[in-house]
Amino acid sequence: MRLKTDHGVISLFSMTTVFGASTDVAVSELAIESFYPEDDVSAAYFQ
């Protein structure tokens, strides 16, 4: 993903983690999507 901001272009990549098992209904559809900086410029923006 690329976001255009006042500080320049911020590049991120995403990782999706899916939890659950066929026997556990409580977490059978739980998914977490995390975004991480793709380069040093983007990492510096978030720090």
DSSP file (Angstrom, degrees, kcal/mol; ACC not computed):
  #  RESIDUE AA STRUCTURE BP1 BP2  ACC     N-H-->O    O-->H-N    N-H-->O    O-->H-N    TCO  KAPPA ALPHA  PHI   PSI    X-CA   Y-CA   Z-CA
    1    1 A M              0   0    0      0, 0.0    11,-3.1     0, 0.0     2,-0.5   0.000 360.0 360.0 360.0 140.3    0.0    0.0    0.0
    2    2 A R  E     -A   11   0A   0      9,-0.2     2,-0.5     2,-0.0     9,-0.2  -0.987 360.0-166.4-123.3 130.5    1.3    3.5   -0.8
    3    3 A L  E     -A   10   0A   0      7,-2.7     7,-3.0    -2,-0.5     2,-0.7  -0.960  13.6-143.8-116.9 128.7   -0.1    6.6    1.0
    4    4 A K  E     +A    9   0A   0     -2,-0.5     5,-0.2     5,-0.2     2,-0.2  -0.831  33.7 165.1 -92.3 119.1    0.6   10.1   -0.2
    5    5 A T  E >   -A    8   0A   0      3,-2.5     3,-1.2    -2,-0.7    -2,-0.0  -0.673  55.1 -96.4-123.7 177.5    1.1   12.4    2.7
    6    6 A D  T 3  S+     0   0    0      1,-0.2     3,-0.1    -2,-0.2    -2,-0.0   0.719 125.5  54.1 -65.9 -20.8    2.5   15.9    3.3
    7    7 A H  T 3  S-     0   0    0      1,-0.4     2,-0.3    38,-0.0    -1,-0.2   0.405 123.5 -93.5 -93.7   0.5    5.7   14.2    4.3
    8    8 A G  E <   -A    5   0A   0     -3,-1.2    -3,-2.5     2,-0.1     2,-0.5  -0.781  67.5 -26.0 119.3-165.6    6.0   12.2    1.1
    9    9 A V  E     -A    4   0A   0     -2,-0.3     2,-0.5    -5,-0.2    -5,-0.2  -0.752  53.1-156.2 -90.9 127.6    5.0    8.7    0.0
   10   10 A I  E     -A    3   0A   0     -7,-3.0    -7,-2.7    -2,-0.5     2,-0.5  -0.913   7.9-157.0-104.5 124.1    4.7    6.1    2.8
   11   11 A S  E     +A    2   0A   0     -2,-0.5    27,-2.6    -9,-0.2    28,-0.5  -0.887  16.8 172.0-107.0 129.3    5.0    2.5    1.6
   12   12 A L  E     -B   37   0B   0    -11,-3.1     2,-0.3    -2,-0.5    23,-0.0  -0.951  18.9-155.3-131.9 150.7    3.6   -0.3    3.7
   13   13 A F  E     -B   36   0B   0     23,-2.5    23,-2.8    -2,-0.3     2,-0.3  -0.929  18.3-139.0-120.5 155.2    3.1   -4.0    3.2
   14   14 A S  E     -B   35   0B   0     -2,-0.3     2,-0.4    21,-0.2    21,-0.2  -0.818  10.9-164.0-117.3 153.8    0.4   -6.1    5.0
   15   15 A M  E     -B   34   0B   0     19,-2.3    19,-2.7    -2,-0.3     2,-0.5  -0.999  10.4-154.7-133.9 130.2    0.4   -9.5    6.6
   16   16 A T  E     -B   33   0B   0     -2,-0.4     2,-0.5    17,-0.2    17,-0.2  -0.910   5.7-167.0-110.6 130.5   -2.9  -11.3    7.4
   17   17 A T  E     -B   32   0B   0     15,-2.6    15,-2.5    -2,-0.5     2,-0.5  -0.967   4.4-161.3-116.6 129.4   -3.1  -13.9   10.2
   18   18 A V  E     -B   31   0B   0     -2,-0.5     2,-0.3    13,-0.2    13,-0.2  -0.945   7.9-164.3-114.2 129.3   -6.1  -16.2   10.5
   19   19 A F        +     0   0    0     11,-2.5    11,-0.4    -2,-0.5     2,-0.1  -0.696  34.8  65.4-106.3 159.0   -6.9  -18.0   13.7
   20   20 A G        -     0   0    0     -2,-0.3     2,-0.3     9,-0.1     8,-0.1  -0.376  50.0-125.8 123.3 166.0   -9.2  -20.9   14.4
   21   21 A A  B >   -C   24   0C   0      3,-0.6     3,-1.3    -2,-0.1     6,-0.1  -0.935  37.4-102.8-142.7 162.6  -10.0  -24.5   13.9
   22   22 A S  T 3  S+     0   0    0     -2,-0.3     3,-0.1     1,-0.3     6,-0.1   0.738 121.4  49.1 -63.9 -21.1  -13.1  -26.3   12.6
   23   23 A T  T 3  S+     0   0    0      1,-0.1     2,-0.8     2,-0.0    -1,-0.3   0.576  97.9  73.3 -93.8  -9.7  -13.9  -27.3   16.2
   24   24 A D  B X   +C   21   0C   0     -3,-1.3    -3,-0.6     1,-0.2     3,-0.5  -0.844  53.3 176.9-110.9  97.7  -13.5  -23.8   17.8
   25   25 A V  G >  S+     0   0    0     -2,-0.8     3,-0.7     1,-0.2     4,-0.3   0.799  72.8  67.8 -69.8 -30.0  -16.4  -21.6   16.8
   26   26 A A  G 3  S+     0   0    0      1,-0.2    -1,-0.2     2,-0.1     3,-0.2   0.834 117.0  21.4 -63.3 -34.5  -15.3  -18.6   18.9
   27   27 A V  G X  S+     0   0    0     -3,-0.5     3,-1.1    -6,-0.1    -1,-0.2   0.186  88.5 112.3-118.1  16.5  -12.2  -17.9   16.8
   28   28 A S  T <  S+     0   0    0     -3,-0.7    -2,-0.1    -4,-0.3    -1,-0.1   0.735  90.9  29.1 -66.3 -21.7  -13.2  -19.6   13.5
   29   29 A E  T 3  S+     0   0    0     -4,-0.3     2,-0.4    -3,-0.2    -1,-0.3   0.152  86.6 128.3-123.5  19.4  -13.4  -16.3   11.6
   30   30 A L    <   +     0   0    0     -3,-1.1   -11,-2.5   -11,-0.4     2,-0.4  -0.647  28.8 169.9 -80.5 126.4  -10.9  -14.2   13.5
   31   31 A A  E     -B   18   0B   0     -2,-0.4     2,-0.5   -13,-0.2   -13,-0.2  -0.999  17.8-160.6-137.1 139.9   -8.4  -12.5   11.2
   32   32 A I  E     -B   17   0B   0    -15,-2.5   -15,-2.6    -2,-0.4     2,-0.5  -0.985   4.3-160.6-122.6 126.6   -5.8   -9.8   12.0
   33   33 A E  E     -B   16   0B   0     -2,-0.5     2,-0.4   -17,-0.2   -17,-0.2  -0.934  11.0-170.4-108.7 125.3   -4.2   -7.6    9.3
   34   34 A S  E     -B   15   0B   0    -19,-2.7   -19,-2.3    -2,-0.5     2,-0.4  -0.889  10.2-148.5-115.6 143.9   -1.0   -5.9   10.3
   35   35 A F  E     -B   14   0B   0     -2,-0.4   -21,-0.2   -21,-0.2   -23,-0.0  -0.936  14.5-173.5-114.9 136.2    0.8   -3.2    8.2
   36   36 A Y  E     -B   13   0B   0    -23,-2.8   -23,-2.5    -2,-0.4     2,-0.1  -0.946  32.6 -99.1-127.9 146.2    4.6   -2.8    8.3
   37   37 A P  E     -B   12   0B   0      0, 0.0   -25,-0.3     0, 0.0     3,-0.1  -0.377  23.9-153.9 -65.1 142.2    6.9   -0.1    6.8
   38   38 A E  S    S+     0   0    0    -27,-2.6     2,-0.3    -2,-0.1   -26,-0.1   0.668  71.1  15.1 -92.3 -19.3    8.4   -1.2    3.5
   39   39 A D  S  > S-     0   0    0    -28,-0.5     4,-2.1     1,-0.1     5,-0.2  -0.896  84.0 -95.1-147.5 175.3   11.5    1.0    3.6
   40   40 A D  H  > S+     0   0    0     -2,-0.3     4,-2.3     1,-0.2     5,-0.2   0.840 119.5  55.8 -65.9 -34.4   13.6    3.2    6.0
   41   41 A V  H  > S+     0   0    0      2,-0.2     4,-1.4     1,-0.2    -1,-0.2   0.918 110.2  45.2 -64.2 -43.8   11.8    6.4    5.0
   42   42 A S  H  > S+     0   0    0      2,-0.2     4,-1.3     1,-0.2    -2,-0.2   0.885 112.0  52.1 -68.0 -39.0    8.4    4.9    5.9
   43   43 A A  H  X S+     0   0    0     -4,-2.1     4,-1.0     1,-0.2     3,-0.2   0.898 107.8  51.9 -64.0 -40.2    9.8    3.5    9.2
   44   44 A A  H  < S+     0   0    0     -4,-2.3     3,-0.3     1,-0.2    -1,-0.2   0.848 102.6  60.3 -64.9 -33.8   11.2    6.8   10.2
   45   45 A Y  H  < S+     0   0    0     -4,-1.4    -1,-0.2     1,-0.2    -2,-0.2   0.893 108.1  43.8 -59.9 -41.2    7.8    8.4    9.5
   46   46 A F  H  <        0   0    0     -4,-1.3    -1,-0.2     1,-0.2    -2,-0.2   0.648 360.0 360.0 -82.9 -15.5    6.1    6.2   12.2
   47   47 A Q     <        0   0    0     -4,-1.0    -1,-0.2    -3,-0.3    -2,-0.2   0.462 360.0 360.0 -89.7 360.0    8.9    6.7   14.7
